[in-house]
Amino acid sequence: MWSVSRVGGIPEVLPKDLIYMAEPSASAIISALNTVIEKIKLGKTPTKHEMHGRIAPLYTWPKVKRTLKQTQRLLGQSTAEPVTMKLCRSRTGQSESTTLLCNKLRLT
């Protein structure tokens, strides 16, 4: 379970029932965190394994590739080179995970 502020990002990438939203203030975030902690203590939340089983299928390599291509098409009018292309073109200091990502996206 996650407790996040309502400033964007997380609601678009995680199932809504696994998120406790809070206004972007310290007191609201603390309250949401306390709610999550209490639910975890009472066993009223999915296990880590159950959450992984729900989240992992959302982010397969084919889906990431498709989303990246859609985003690049939407931004097609831009003359700026996509960050992924720069990253994959630059071989200096590439980690194994970056190389794997580039190979999966067939950008190398």
N, C-alpha and C positions, 0 to 999 in steps of 0.2 A: 504494500500500500504506500502511496505517496501523498504528501501534503504539499501543495504548491500555491503560489500566489496567482491571482488572475491577471497576469501580464502577458499571456500568450505562450505558445510553444508546446507545453506538455499536453494540454487537452487535445491537440491535433495528432499526437503520436501514441497515446495510451488509451485503453478502454476507459470510458467515463466512470464505470463503477469501481475502478481501482484507484481513483483520484479523489482526494478531499480538497476542494478548492477553498482558498481564503483570499480576502482582500489583501492588497499589498501594504499591510501594516504589521508591525511587530506583534501587537496583541492578537490580531486575527490569525496570523501564522502560528503563534504559540497555541492558541485555542485549537486550531485544526490539528496540529501535531499532538496535542494532548488527547484529542478524540481518537486519532489513529492509534496511539500508544495504548489507550484503554481498550479499544477493540481487539488489538493484537493480544493483550494480556488475557482477555476473555475468550480468546479463540474464535472470534467472530469475523475473521478475515481469511481469505484464501491462503494456502501455504505458498512458500516460495516456488515449490514445484508446480503447483496449480497456476500461479501467475505466469511462470515461464512458459508453461504449456499454452497459455492464451496469447501471450505477447510474441513469442518466437515466430509463429506462422505469419505474423504481420510484416516481418522484415526479412524475407528471403532475398537472395541475390537477384533473382529475376525481377522481383517487385522493386528493389532499390534501383536496379538498372532502368526499369520502365519509368519510374518516377523521375529519375535524373534526366532521361531523354525528354520526358514531357516538360519538365522545367526548362531544359535547354531550348526546346521548341518555343515555349511561351516567351522566353527571353531572346528569341532569335534575332530581333531587331538590334539588339545590343552588339556593339563591335568589340566589346571586351572579351578576352579569352576566358572561358569558364575555368574556375579554380581547379576543377578536377583535371582538366587538360594540362594546365600548368604543372600540377602536382605529378601527373603521370609522365609528362614529357621530361621533367627534371629527375634524373637518376641519382643525383648526389644526395646522400643521406636518407634514402628511402628505407623505411622499416619493412620488415617482412609483411606486416598487415597492409601497408600501402601498396606494395607490389602485388599482393593477393587481390586487393580491391581493383587495382588497375587491370589486372589480368581478367578478373571476373567481368568487369565493365567493357573489356576489350578496347581499352583506350591506349594501350601501349603499342 
